[in-house]
Amino acid sequence: MLPGLAGYPEESVFLLVLQNNDELRPTGGFIGTYGLIKVKNGSLGEIITEDVYHLDMPCIDKLFETPPEPVAEYMKVKYWWLRDANWSPDWPTAAKQVQKMYLAESACTGPTPSSPVAVLALNPGLISRLLDFVGPITVGDDTYTSENFQSLLQYNVEVAYTEQEISSWDRKEIINEIVSELKERLFTVPLSRFPELLEIMNDAKARRDLQIYFTDSSYQNLVSSLGWGGEIKTTANDYLMVVDANLAAYKTDAVMRKNINYQISGDQRLVATIKLDYHHEGGFDWRTTRYRSYTRILVPKGSELINHSGLNDFSVTTDEAINKTVFGFFWSIEPGTKKEVTLSYYLPAKINSTNYELYFQKQSGSRLNNLSYQNETLEKYWSGTTDRDKLFK
């Protein structure tokens, strides 16, 4: 991968999107900030980040791409912008859309830029762990640590900038200062600490806090084989993924407790029952409000719905691109309350108790408090928290 990463023989430009998982979206979080990373002959140049609205806003009345139906309906928007581009939970698919919209929107304010060689999605969890590694970073009067990074940065770019008489257009300049200092410290790390850094990156891979998409298929195949691709897994057996999309609910995912219960029963044909048990532990303030999610449950292609617990706007579709049946619905949860959603379905006949195994793919950025799995047919049970995928055999 070194030629693709090192900018040799020609300069490589990477498009970076920063995803905020307090406002969860399918590939990890709301895209509030984007950036460009330029590398030439192994030398990393300046990393410049921008508020995503700096691209979206100048393109109003110039671009007219139709958004996905749930985004249009529940966000009350007519057109699709870069900030909402990561609608597919499959990172390669989402990354192609991100790149397409970045190029189109950039052309609204100037010449079309060079097409990036790769698109990277970065979640706050990785930044927090890097702050643990390099130490706290002070910008102005604030010191950012691994514990306060996400909440303090949100406060500064959502609230405090008005108190400091910073314009809304410039409110995210602080991110460039943090990134610059973080980059400088990482590039002066002694070789003796590289094993620690590699462990952090391996952990980020497992959590999908960093996902990479290369436009070059040979590099992309390598990225995928190494586990950095963020793609929806292809399985020959049972599969489950719950994908939440926070639609106009502020940063409310920060105060949600999410539990998933999955049960398998039956003899002749296996029946799967999934229950989502979500608790809203926040209130109404600048950061949180009622929780509003368009949730998709991805299951093996060919699964057949038996029933669901009276959900509104419920749909059953087949996504051929990722080879999955998709159950989709919108729901809302008031502060201080909890809500449960249950649905049952037949698994495809080819999946039976003699060959059964389950691949649970965790949504990037999701804070899953508990996952429980019970297979009555095989008398198997597991329950616990997880921040990564799990394979049950």
C-alpha atoms as a printed R data frame, in Angstrom:
    type eleno elety resid chain resno       x       y       z
1   ATOM     1    CA   MET     A     1   0.000   0.000   0.000
2   ATOM     2    CA   LEU     A     2   2.971   2.325   0.427
3   ATOM     3    CA   PRO     A     3   2.881   3.918  -3.063
4   ATOM     4    CA   GLY     A     4  -0.779   4.818  -2.628
5   ATOM     5    CA   LEU     A     5  -0.228   6.191   0.859
6   ATOM     6    CA   ALA     A     6   3.099   7.947   0.320
7   ATOM     7    CA   GLY     A     7   2.264  10.091  -2.708
8   ATOM     8    CA   TYR     A     8   4.820   8.535  -5.017
9   ATOM     9    CA   PRO     A     9   5.506   9.149  -7.837
10  ATOM    10    CA   GLU     A    10   2.727  11.770  -7.849
11  ATOM    11    CA   GLU     A    11   1.144  13.692  -4.989
12  ATOM    12    CA   SER     A    12  -1.735  11.897  -3.302
13  ATOM    13    CA   VAL     A    13  -4.769  13.816  -2.062
14  ATOM    14    CA   PHE     A    14  -6.959  12.198   0.582
15  ATOM    15    CA   LEU     A    15 -10.450  13.424   1.378
16  ATOM    16    CA   LEU     A    16 -11.171  13.182   5.094
17  ATOM    17    CA   VAL     A    17 -14.643  13.319   6.625
18  ATOM    18    CA   LEU     A    18 -15.007  13.721  10.380
19  ATOM    19    CA   GLN     A    19 -18.063  11.851  11.657
20  ATOM    20    CA   ASN     A    20 -19.760  12.814  14.925
21  ATOM    21    CA   ASN     A    21 -21.265   9.688  16.466
22  ATOM    22    CA   ASP     A    22 -23.216  11.745  19.024
23  ATOM    23    CA   GLU     A    23 -25.379  12.380  15.949
24  ATOM    24    CA   LEU     A    24 -25.215   8.847  14.599
25  ATOM    25    CA   ARG     A    25 -25.437   8.212  10.881
26  ATOM    26    CA   PRO     A    26 -25.114   4.942   8.937
27  ATOM    27    CA   THR     A    27 -21.300   4.894   8.519
28  ATOM    28    CA   GLY     A    28 -20.487   6.341  11.941
29  ATOM    29    CA   GLY     A    29 -21.876   9.831  12.420
30  ATOM    30    CA   PHE     A    30 -22.970  13.154  10.962
31  ATOM    31    CA   ILE     A    31 -20.392  14.677   8.607
32  ATOM    32    CA   GLY     A    32 -19.885  18.078  10.201
33  ATOM    33    CA   THR     A    33 -16.352  18.669   8.944
34  ATOM    34    CA   TYR     A    34 -14.304  17.612   5.943
35  ATOM    35    CA   GLY     A    35 -10.618  17.999   5.214
36  ATOM    36    CA   LEU     A    36  -7.862  17.428   2.692
37  ATOM    37    CA   ILE     A    37  -4.598  15.607   3.360
38  ATOM    38    CA   LYS     A    38  -1.814  15.954   0.785
39  ATOM    39    CA   VAL     A    39   1.161  13.602   0.678
40  ATOM    40    CA   LYS     A    40   4.133  13.896  -1.694
41  ATOM    41    CA   ASN     A    41   7.129  11.534  -1.770
42  ATOM    42    CA   GLY     A    42   6.356  10.301   1.723
43  ATOM    43    CA   SER     A    43   6.056  13.799   3.184
44  ATOM    44    CA   LEU     A    44   2.775  14.737   4.826
45  ATOM    45    CA   GLY     A    45   1.759  18.292   4.041
46  ATOM    46    CA   GLU     A    46  -0.628  20.540   5.909
47  ATOM    47    CA   ILE     A    47  -3.984  19.073   6.873
48  ATOM    48    CA   ILE     A    48  -6.743  21.624   6.320
49  ATOM    49    CA   THR     A    49 -10.274  21.061   7.617
50  ATOM    50    CA   GLU     A    50 -13.434  23.021   6.828
51  ATOM    51    CA   ASP     A    51 -16.980  23.204   8.103
52  ATOM    52    CA   VAL     A    52 -19.058  21.064   5.735
53  ATOM    53    CA   TYR     A    53 -21.516  23.957   5.372
54  ATOM    54    CA   HIS     A    54 -18.753  25.916   3.608
55  ATOM    55    CA   LEU     A    55 -19.320  23.539   0.707
56  ATOM    56    CA   ASP     A    56 -23.054  22.914   1.076
57  ATOM    57    CA   MET     A    57 -24.332  26.481   1.414
58  ATOM    58    CA   PRO     A    58 -22.769  28.064  -1.703
59  ATOM    59    CA   CYS     A    59 -24.397  25.322  -3.797
60  ATOM    60    CA   ILE     A    60 -27.976  26.177  -2.860
61  ATOM    61    CA   ASP     A    61 -29.934  26.812  -6.088
62  ATOM    62    CA   LYS     A    62 -27.042  25.309  -8.082
63  ATOM    63    CA   LEU     A    63 -27.222  21.596  -7.325
64  ATOM    64    CA   PHE     A    64 -30.450  19.612  -7.204
65  ATOM    65    CA   GLU     A    65 -29.701  16.027  -6.224
66  ATOM    66    CA   THR     A    66 -32.657  14.172  -4.736
67  ATOM    67    CA   PRO     A    67 -32.000  12.858  -1.207
68  ATOM    68    CA   PRO     A    68 -32.959   9.393   0.055
69  ATOM    69    CA   GLU     A    69 -36.651   9.333   0.911
70  ATOM    70    CA   PRO     A    70 -36.253   9.162   4.735
71  ATOM    71    CA   VAL     A    71 -33.841  12.113   4.682
72  ATOM    72    CA   ALA     A    72 -36.286  14.164   2.627
73  ATOM    73    CA   GLU     A    73 -39.282  13.250   4.774
74  ATOM    74    CA   TYR     A    74 -37.854  13.471   8.288
75  ATOM    75    CA   MET     A    75 -35.250  16.194   7.748
76  ATOM    76    CA   LYS     A    76 -37.675  18.260   5.644
77  ATOM    77    CA   VAL     A    77 -35.068  18.896   2.954
78  ATOM    78    CA   LYS     A    78 -35.583  19.007  -0.783
79  ATOM    79    CA   TYR     A    79 -32.013  18.371  -1.929
80  ATOM    80    CA   TRP     A    80 -29.121  16.131  -0.933
81  ATOM    81    CA   TRP     A    81 -25.911  17.673   0.431
82  ATOM    82    CA   LEU     A    82 -22.476  16.429   1.464
83  ATOM    83    CA   ARG     A    83 -23.381  16.546   5.168
84  ATOM    84    CA   ASP     A    84 -25.924  13.751   4.584
85  ATOM    85    CA   ALA     A    85 -23.950  11.815   1.967
86  ATOM    86    CA   ASN     A    86 -23.110   8.782   4.130
87  ATOM    87    CA   TRP     A    87 -26.574   7.263   3.940
88  ATOM    88    CA   SER     A    88 -25.454   3.779   2.963
89  ATOM    89    CA   PRO     A    89 -24.086   1.742   5.877
90  ATOM    90    CA   ASP     A    90 -21.608   0.210   3.409
91  ATOM    91    CA   TRP     A    91 -18.558   2.512   3.547
92  ATOM    92    CA   PRO     A    92 -17.341   1.931  -0.061
93  ATOM    93    CA   THR     A    93 -20.815   2.858  -1.332
94  ATOM    94    CA   ALA     A    94 -21.054   5.868   0.971
95  ATOM    95    CA   ALA     A    95 -17.492   6.967   0.143
96  ATOM    96    CA   LYS     A    96 -18.265   7.062  -3.574
97  ATOM    97    CA   GLN     A    97 -21.236   9.321  -2.838
98  ATOM    98    CA   VAL     A    98 -19.118  11.501  -0.532
99  ATOM    99    CA   GLN     A    99 -16.477  11.909  -3.227
100 ATOM   100    CA   LYS     A   100 -19.058  12.638  -5.920
101 ATOM   101    CA   MET     A   101 -20.721  15.346  -3.832
102 ATOM   102    CA   TYR     A   102 -17.398  16.826  -2.693
103 ATOM   103    CA   LEU     A   103 -16.294  17.284  -6.308
104 ATOM   104    CA   ALA     A   104 -19.666  18.672  -7.422
105 ATOM   105    CA   GLU     A   105 -19.966  21.109  -4.518
106 ATOM   106    CA   SER     A   106 -16.353  22.249  -4.796
107 ATOM   107    CA   ALA     A   107 -17.065  23.213  -8.395
108 ATOM   108    CA   CYS     A   108 -19.810  25.571  -7.155
109 ATOM   109    CA   THR     A   109 -17.252  27.952  -5.657
110 ATOM   110    CA   GLY     A   110 -14.259  27.438  -7.940
111 ATOM   111    CA   PRO     A   111 -12.545  25.079 -10.340
112 ATOM   112    CA   THR     A   112 -13.187  21.376  -9.830
113 ATOM   113    CA   PRO     A   113 -10.374  20.003  -7.659
114 ATOM   114    CA   SER     A   114  -8.316  16.913  -8.376
115 ATOM   115    CA   SER     A   115 -10.162  13.735  -7.555
116 ATOM   116    CA   PRO     A   116  -8.956  12.270  -4.238
117 ATOM   117    CA   VAL     A   117  -7.152   8.941  -4.374
118 ATOM   118    CA   ALA     A   118  -8.949   7.868  -1.208
119 ATOM   119    CA   VAL     A   119 -11.760   8.877   1.133
120 ATOM   120    CA   LEU     A   120 -11.254   8.393   4.873
121 ATOM   121    CA   ALA     A   121 -13.934   8.448   7.565
122 ATOM   122    CA   LEU     A   122 -12.750   9.274  11.080
123 ATOM   123    CA   ASN     A   123 -14.746   8.956  14.313
124 ATOM   124    CA   PRO     A   124 -14.043  10.868  17.560
125 ATOM   125    CA   GLY     A   125 -13.142   7.666  19.392
126 ATOM   126    CA   LEU     A   126  -9.828   7.437  17.527
127 ATOM   127    CA   ILE     A   127  -8.965  11.074  18.309
128 ATOM   128    CA   SER     A   128  -9.659  10.453  21.991
129 ATOM   129    CA   ARG     A   129  -7.340   7.459  22.045
130 ATOM   130    CA   LEU     A   130  -4.631   9.444  20.247
131 ATOM   131    CA   LEU     A   131  -4.972  12.160  22.893
132 ATOM   132    CA   ASP     A   132  -4.366   9.480  25.502
133 ATOM   133    CA   PHE     A   133  -1.240   8.583  23.565
134 ATOM   134    CA   VAL     A   134   0.259  12.062  22.970
135 ATOM   135    CA   GLY     A   135  -1.192  13.858  25.996
136 ATOM   136    CA   PRO     A   136  -3.692  16.729  26.400
137 ATOM   137    CA   ILE     A   137  -3.770  19.549  23.829
138 ATOM   138    CA   THR     A   138  -4.461  23.122  24.892
139 ATOM   139    CA   VAL     A   139  -6.054  25.589  22.486
140 ATOM   140    CA   GLY     A   140  -6.816  29.032  23.879
141 ATOM   141    CA   ASP     A   141  -8.204  28.620  27.372
142 ATOM   142    CA   ASP     A   142  -9.326  25.019  26.882
143 ATOM   143    CA   THR     A   143  -7.421  21.786  27.368
144 ATOM   144    CA   TYR     A   144  -8.641  18.815  25.372
145 ATOM   145    CA   THR     A   145  -8.202  15.373  26.900
146 ATOM   146    CA   SER     A   146  -9.349  11.918  25.905
147 ATOM   147    CA   GLU     A   147 -12.241  12.250  28.377
148 ATOM   148    CA   ASN     A   148 -13.586  15.676  27.359
149 ATOM   149    CA   PHE     A   149 -12.541  15.984  23.706
150 ATOM   150    CA   GLN     A   150 -15.879  15.278  22.047
151 ATOM   151    CA   SER     A   151 -18.152  17.125  24.478
152 ATOM   152    CA   LEU     A   152 -15.855  20.162  24.855
153 ATOM   153    CA   LEU     A   153 -15.342  20.547  21.118
154 ATOM   154    CA   GLN     A   154 -19.093  20.335  20.528
155 ATOM   155    CA   TYR     A   155 -19.724  23.020  23.133
156 ATOM   156    CA   ASN     A   156 -17.120  25.327  21.610
157 ATOM   157    CA   VAL     A   157 -18.426  25.024  18.038
158 ATOM   158    CA   GLU     A   158 -22.126  24.997  18.948
159 ATOM   159    CA   VAL     A   159 -22.377  27.455  21.870
160 ATOM   160    CA   ALA     A   160 -19.187  29.111  23.108
161 ATOM   161    CA   TYR     A   161 -18.214  30.698  19.770
162 ATOM   162    CA   THR     A   162 -20.994  33.264  20.194
163 ATOM   163    CA   GLU     A   163 -19.675  34.219  23.633
164 ATOM   164    CA   GLN     A   164 -16.207  34.665  22.105
165 ATOM   165    CA   GLU     A   165 -17.607  36.816  19.281
166 ATOM   166    CA   ILE     A   166 -16.522  34.340  16.625
167 ATOM   167    CA   SER     A   167 -18.659  34.236  13.493
168 ATOM   168    CA   SER     A   168 -20.649  31.110  12.716
169 ATOM   169    CA   TRP     A   169 -18.628  30.795   9.503
170 ATOM   170    CA   ASP     A   170 -15.353  30.540  11.467
171 ATOM   171    CA   ARG     A   171 -16.591  28.566  14.469
172 ATOM   172    CA   LYS     A   172 -14.761  25.364  13.458
173 ATOM   173    CA   GLU     A   173 -11.334  26.921  12.935
174 ATOM   174    CA   ILE     A   174 -10.433  25.498  16.315
175 ATOM   175    CA   ILE     A   175 -10.399  22.023  14.724
176 ATOM   176    CA   ASN     A   176  -7.448  23.022  12.531
177 ATOM   177    CA   GLU     A   177  -5.484  24.050  15.617
178 ATOM   178    CA   ILE     A   178  -6.161  20.727  17.330
179 ATOM   179    CA   VAL     A   179  -5.308  18.747  14.186
180 ATOM   180    CA   SER     A   180  -2.079  20.689  13.637
181 ATOM   181    CA   GLU     A   181  -0.858  20.056  17.162
182 ATOM   182    CA   LEU     A   182  -1.888  16.399  17.073
183 ATOM   183    CA   LYS     A   183  -0.067  15.883  13.780
184 ATOM   184    CA   GLU     A   184   3.120  17.515  15.129
185 ATOM   185    CA   ARG     A   185   3.155  15.321  18.213
186 ATOM   186    CA   LEU     A   186   2.460  12.111  16.314
187 ATOM   187    CA   PHE     A   187   5.304  12.789  13.899
188 ATOM   188    CA   THR     A   188   7.779  13.226  16.730
189 ATOM   189    CA   VAL     A   189   6.886   9.974  18.479
190 ATOM   190    CA   PRO     A   190  10.028   7.921  19.217
191 ATOM   191    CA   LEU     A   191  10.311   4.529  17.514
192 ATOM   192    CA   SER     A   192  10.122   2.823  20.875
193 ATOM   193    CA   ARG     A   193   6.452   3.867  21.172
194 ATOM   194    CA   PHE     A   194   5.391   2.639  17.729
195 ATOM   195    CA   PRO     A   195   3.964  -0.636  19.121
196 ATOM   196    CA   GLU     A   196   1.566   1.442  21.261
197 ATOM   197    CA   LEU     A   197   0.499   3.445  18.216
198 ATOM   198    CA   LEU     A   198  -0.004   0.301  16.141
199 ATOM   199    CA   GLU     A   199  -2.195  -1.130  18.895
200 ATOM   200    CA   ILE     A   200  -4.333   2.041  18.821
201 ATOM   201    CA   MET     A   201  -4.722   1.736  15.047
202 ATOM   202    CA   ASN     A   202  -5.598  -1.962  15.256
203 ATOM   203    CA   ASP     A   203  -8.238  -1.113  17.837
204 ATOM   204    CA   ALA     A   204  -9.594   1.628  15.546
205 ATOM   205    CA   LYS     A   205  -9.839  -0.930  12.763
206 ATOM   206    CA   ALA     A   206 -11.833  -3.331  14.930
207 ATOM   207    CA   ARG     A   207 -14.179  -0.554  16.048
208 ATOM   208    CA   ARG     A   208 -14.340   0.928  12.520
209 ATOM   209    CA   ASP     A   209 -13.372   4.333  13.918
210 ATOM   210    CA   LEU     A   210 -11.272   4.710  10.758
211 ATOM   211    CA   GLN     A   211 -12.586   3.486   7.405
212 ATOM   212    CA   ILE     A   212 -10.740   3.794   4.107
213 ATOM   213    CA   TYR     A   213 -11.901   3.716   0.509
214 ATOM   214    CA   PHE     A   214  -9.416   3.823  -2.390
215 ATOM   215    CA   THR     A   215 -10.544   4.666  -5.900
216 ATOM   216    CA   ASP     A   216  -7.851   2.292  -7.197
217 ATOM   217    CA   SER     A   217  -9.380  -1.196  -7.075
218 ATOM   218    CA   SER     A   218  -6.092  -2.959  -6.295
219 ATOM   219    CA   TYR     A   219  -5.516  -0.754  -3.241
220 ATOM   220    CA   GLN     A   220  -9.162  -1.095  -2.244
221 ATOM   221    CA   ASN     A   221  -9.011  -4.884  -2.400
222 ATOM   222    CA   LEU     A   222  -5.974  -4.765  -0.131
223 ATOM   223    CA   VAL     A   223  -7.682  -2.349   2.282
224 ATOM   224    CA   SER     A   224 -10.667  -4.674   2.439
225 ATOM   225    CA   SER     A   225  -8.542  -7.770   3.040
226 ATOM   226    CA   LEU     A   226  -6.792  -5.988   5.916
227 ATOM   227    CA   GLY     A   227 -10.112  -5.048   7.536
228 ATOM   228    CA   TRP     A   228 -10.087  -1.277   6.943
229 ATOM   229    CA   GLY     A   229 -12.750  -1.172   4.220
230 ATOM   230    CA   GLY     A   230 -15.894  -0.715   6.329
231 ATOM   231    CA   GLU     A   231 -17.964  -2.754   3.901
232 ATOM   232    CA   ILE     A   232 -21.096  -4.714   4.755
233 ATOM   233    CA   LYS     A   233 -19.956  -8.273   5.292
234 ATOM   234    CA   THR     A   234 -20.949 -11.035   2.913
235 ATOM   235    CA   THR     A   235 -21.867 -14.197   4.803
236 ATOM   236    CA   ALA     A   236 -23.166 -17.611   3.808
237 ATOM   237    CA   ASN     A   237 -25.052 -17.976   7.083
238 ATOM   238    CA   ASP     A   238 -27.042 -15.785   9.481
239 ATOM   239    CA   TYR     A   239 -26.249 -12.092   9.652
240 ATOM   240    CA   LEU     A   240 -27.514  -9.119  11.679
241 ATOM   241    CA   MET     A   241 -26.773  -5.416  11.646
242 ATOM   242    CA   VAL     A   242 -28.824  -2.616  13.238
243 ATOM   243    CA   VAL     A   243 -28.253   0.747  11.554
244 ATOM   244    CA   ASP     A   244 -29.548   3.907  13.240
245 ATOM   245    CA   ALA     A   245 -29.707   7.263  11.468
246 ATOM   246    CA   ASN     A   246 -30.277  10.237  13.766
247 ATOM   247    CA   LEU     A   247 -32.507  12.592  11.774
248 ATOM   248    CA   ALA     A   248 -32.848  16.076  13.313
249 ATOM   249    CA   ALA     A   249 -32.284  14.879  16.888
250 ATOM   250    CA   TYR     A   250 -29.246  17.042  17.682
251 ATOM   251    CA   LYS     A   251 -26.491  15.110  19.509
252 ATOM   252    CA   THR     A   252 -28.939  12.855  21.333
253 ATOM   253    CA   ASP     A   253 -27.080   9.611  20.647
254 ATOM   254    CA   ALA     A   254 -24.741  10.728  23.439
255 ATOM   255    CA   VAL     A   255 -27.494  10.064  26.002
256 ATOM   256    CA   MET     A   256 -29.067   6.924  24.547
257 ATOM   257    CA   ARG     A   257 -28.691   3.461  26.078
258 ATOM   258    CA   LYS     A   258 -29.171   0.837  23.398
259 ATOM   259    CA   ASN     A   259 -29.758  -2.869  23.965
260 ATOM   260    CA   ILE     A   260 -30.253  -5.518  21.293
261 ATOM   261    CA   ASN     A   261 -31.762  -8.929  22.039
262 ATOM   262    CA   TYR     A   262 -31.608 -11.586  19.311
263 ATOM   263    CA   GLN     A   263 -33.245 -15.012  19.564
264 ATOM   264    CA   ILE     A   264 -33.312 -18.046  17.276
265 ATOM   265    CA   SER     A   265 -35.974 -20.723  17.582
266 ATOM   266    CA   GLY     A   266 -37.690 -23.380  15.498
267 ATOM   267    CA   ASP     A   267 -36.859 -26.764  13.996
268 ATOM   268    CA   GLN     A   268 -38.038 -27.103  10.416
269 ATOM   269    CA   ARG     A   269 -37.362 -23.468   9.612
270 ATOM   270    CA   LEU     A   270 -35.504 -21.113  11.890
271 ATOM   271    CA   VAL     A   271 -37.333 -18.077  13.243
272 ATOM   272    CA   ALA     A   272 -35.350 -14.991  14.261
273 ATOM   273    CA   THR     A   273 -36.759 -12.483  16.754
274 ATOM   274    CA   ILE     A   274 -35.013  -9.192  17.403
275 ATOM   275    CA   LYS     A   275 -35.904  -6.716  20.126
276 ATOM   276    CA   LEU     A   276 -34.461  -3.205  20.312
277 ATOM   277    CA   ASP     A   277 -34.664  -1.730  23.810
278 ATOM   278    CA   TYR     A   278 -33.659   1.962  23.776
279 ATOM   279    CA   HIS     A   279 -33.564   4.276  26.820
280 ATOM   280    CA   HIS     A   280 -33.391   8.078  26.498
281 ATOM   281    CA   GLU     A   281 -31.423   9.369  29.499
282 ATOM   282    CA   GLY     A   282 -31.244  13.027  28.457
283 ATOM   283    CA   GLY     A   283 -33.497  16.064  28.262
284 ATOM   284    CA   PHE     A   284 -34.235  19.111  26.114
285 ATOM   285    CA   ASP     A   285 -31.240  21.459  25.794
286 ATOM   286    CA   TRP     A   286 -28.774  22.826  23.218
287 ATOM   287    CA   ARG     A   287 -27.304  19.366  22.767
288 ATOM   288    CA   THR     A   288 -30.149  16.848  23.095
289 ATOM   289    CA   THR     A   289 -33.835  16.546  22.274
290 ATOM   290    CA   ARG     A   290 -36.285  13.714  21.548
291 ATOM   291    CA   TYR     A   291 -34.569  10.876  19.759
292 ATOM   292    CA   ARG     A   292 -35.578  10.481  16.107
293 ATOM   293    CA   SER     A   293 -34.066   7.626  14.149
294 ATOM   294    CA   TYR     A   294 -34.700   5.993  10.824
295 ATOM   295    CA   THR     A   295 -33.518   2.505  11.708
296 ATOM   296    CA   ARG     A   296 -32.670  -0.293   9.315
297 ATOM   297    CA   ILE     A   297 -32.199  -3.922  10.309
298 ATOM   298    CA   LEU     A   298 -30.049  -5.815   7.824
299 ATOM   299    CA   VAL     A   299 -30.635  -9.583   7.678
300 ATOM   300    CA   PRO     A   300 -29.842 -12.398   5.198
301 ATOM   301    CA   LYS     A   301 -31.336 -11.905   1.753
302 ATOM   302    CA   GLY     A   302 -34.495 -13.960   1.411
303 ATOM   303    CA   SER     A   303 -35.623 -13.573   5.022
304 ATOM   304    CA   GLU     A   304 -39.430 -13.310   5.320
305 ATOM   305    CA   LEU     A   305 -41.167 -11.036   7.810
306 ATOM   306    CA   ILE     A   306 -43.609 -12.714  10.209
307 ATOM   307    CA   ASN     A   307 -44.701  -9.703  12.270
308 ATOM   308    CA   HIS     A   308 -43.580  -6.485  13.935
309 ATOM   309    CA   SER     A   309 -44.744  -4.493  16.942
310 ATOM   310    CA   GLY     A   310 -47.004  -1.980  15.214
311 ATOM   311    CA   LEU     A   311 -44.296   0.178  13.685
312 ATOM   312    CA   ASN     A   312 -45.190   3.123  11.497
313 ATOM   313    CA   ASP     A   313 -43.604   3.706   8.109
314 ATOM   314    CA   PHE     A   314 -42.364   0.103   8.071
315 ATOM   315    CA   SER     A   315 -40.841  -1.271   4.888
316 ATOM   316    CA   VAL     A   316 -39.263  -4.495   3.661
317 ATOM   317    CA   THR     A   317 -36.816  -4.150   0.789
318 ATOM   318    CA   THR     A   318 -33.987  -6.095  -0.809
319 ATOM   319    CA   ASP     A   319 -30.648  -4.360  -1.252
320 ATOM   320    CA   GLU     A   320 -29.002  -6.285  -4.065
321 ATOM   321    CA   ALA     A   321 -25.754  -4.327  -3.778
322 ATOM   322    CA   ILE     A   322 -25.079  -5.687  -0.292
323 ATOM   323    CA   ASN     A   323 -27.105  -8.889  -0.697
324 ATOM   324    CA   LYS     A   324 -29.373  -8.219   2.292
325 ATOM   325    CA   THR     A   325 -33.052  -8.000   3.143
326 ATOM   326    CA   VAL     A   326 -33.671  -4.698   4.914
327 ATOM   327    CA   PHE     A   327 -36.413  -3.909   7.444
328 ATOM   328    CA   GLY     A   328 -36.747  -0.132   7.807
329 ATOM   329    CA   PHE     A   329 -38.836   2.124  10.065
330 ATOM   330    CA   PHE     A   330 -38.889   5.512  11.776
331 ATOM   331    CA   TRP     A   331 -39.363   5.919  15.523
332 ATOM   332    CA   SER     A   332 -38.987   8.584  18.182
333 ATOM   333    CA   ILE     A   333 -38.306   8.421  21.927
334 ATOM   334    CA   GLU     A   334 -39.057  11.199  24.395
335 ATOM   335    CA   PRO     A   335 -36.476  12.252  27.026
336 ATOM   336    CA   GLY     A   336 -36.672  10.182  30.199
337 ATOM   337    CA   THR     A   337 -38.547   7.322  28.537
338 ATOM   338    CA   LYS     A   338 -37.754   4.007  26.913
339 ATOM   339    CA   LYS     A   339 -39.215   2.222  23.931
340 ATOM   340    CA   GLU     A   340 -39.053  -1.322  22.626
341 ATOM   341    CA   VAL     A   341 -39.346  -2.539  19.065
342 ATOM   342    CA   THR     A   342 -39.808  -6.220  18.243
343 ATOM   343    CA   LEU     A   343 -39.991  -8.046  14.933
344 ATOM   344    CA   SER     A   344 -39.833 -11.683  13.888
345 ATOM   345    CA   TYR     A   345 -38.927 -13.249  10.573
346 ATOM   346    CA   TYR     A   346 -38.111 -16.556   8.944
347 ATOM   347    CA   LEU     A   347 -34.490 -17.054   7.973
348 ATOM   348    CA   PRO     A   348 -33.846 -18.407   4.469
349 ATOM   349    CA   ALA     A   349 -34.332 -22.175   4.297
350 ATOM   350    CA   LYS     A   350 -30.637 -22.757   3.540
351 ATOM   351    CA   ILE     A   351 -29.815 -21.573   7.085
352 ATOM   352    CA   ASN     A   352 -30.621 -24.350   9.524
353 ATOM   353    CA   SER     A   353 -29.530 -25.724  12.887
354 ATOM   354    CA   THR     A   354 -26.993 -28.134  11.381
355 ATOM   355    CA   ASN     A   355 -24.851 -25.385   9.842
356 ATOM   356    CA   TYR     A   356 -25.917 -22.376  11.899
357 ATOM   357    CA   GLU     A   357 -23.674 -19.470  12.839
358 ATOM   358    CA   LEU     A   358 -24.339 -15.763  13.288
359 ATOM   359    CA   TYR     A   359 -22.237 -12.818  12.178
360 ATOM   360    CA   PHE     A   360 -23.230  -9.689  14.092
361 ATOM   361    CA   GLN     A   361 -21.877  -6.557  12.445
362 ATOM   362    CA   LYS     A   362 -21.833  -3.539  14.713
363 ATOM   363    CA   GLN     A   363 -22.610  -0.147  13.202
364 ATOM   364    CA   SER     A   364 -19.599   2.155  13.202
365 ATOM   365    CA   GLY     A   365 -19.913   4.796  15.917
366 ATOM   366    CA   SER     A   366 -22.806   3.117  17.709
367 ATOM   367    CA   ARG     A   367 -22.569   2.839  21.485
368 ATOM   368    CA   LEU     A   368 -24.123  -0.533  22.153
369 ATOM   369    CA   ASN     A   369 -24.678  -1.084  25.855
370 ATOM   370    CA   ASN     A   370 -25.699  -4.716  25.620
371 ATOM   371    CA   LEU     A   371 -26.090  -7.434  23.026
372 ATOM   372    CA   SER     A   372 -27.756 -10.690  23.988
373 ATOM   373    CA   TYR     A   373 -27.935 -13.745  21.756
374 ATOM   374    CA   GLN     A   374 -30.005 -16.826  22.513
375 ATOM   375    CA   ASN     A   375 -30.303 -19.861  20.282
376 ATOM   376    CA   GLU     A   376 -32.995 -22.104  21.715
377 ATOM   377    CA   THR     A   377 -32.419 -24.783  19.106
378 ATOM   378    CA   LEU     A   378 -28.712 -25.169  19.893
379 ATOM   379    CA   GLU     A   379 -29.026 -24.153  23.571
380 ATOM   380    CA   LYS     A   380 -26.543 -21.322  23.164
381 ATOM   381    CA   TYR     A   381 -26.599 -18.045  25.100
382 ATOM   382    CA   TRP     A   382 -24.339 -15.004  25.274
383 ATOM   383    CA   SER     A   383 -24.837 -11.537  26.719
384 ATOM   384    CA   GLY     A   384 -22.502  -8.577  27.125
385 ATOM   385    CA   THR     A   385 -21.336  -5.258  25.778
386 ATOM   386    CA   THR     A   386 -19.388  -5.083  22.532
387 ATOM   387    CA   ASP     A   387 -17.690  -2.335  20.567
388 ATOM   388    CA   ARG     A   388 -16.952  -4.498  17.522
389 ATOM   389    CA   ASP     A   389 -18.287  -7.311  15.345
390 ATOM   390    CA   LYS     A   390 -18.902 -10.750  16.844
391 ATOM   391    CA   LEU     A   391 -19.125 -14.205  15.292
392 ATOM   392    CA   PHE     A   392 -21.277 -16.787  17.090
393 ATOM   393    CA   LYS     A   393 -20.704 -20.412  16.115
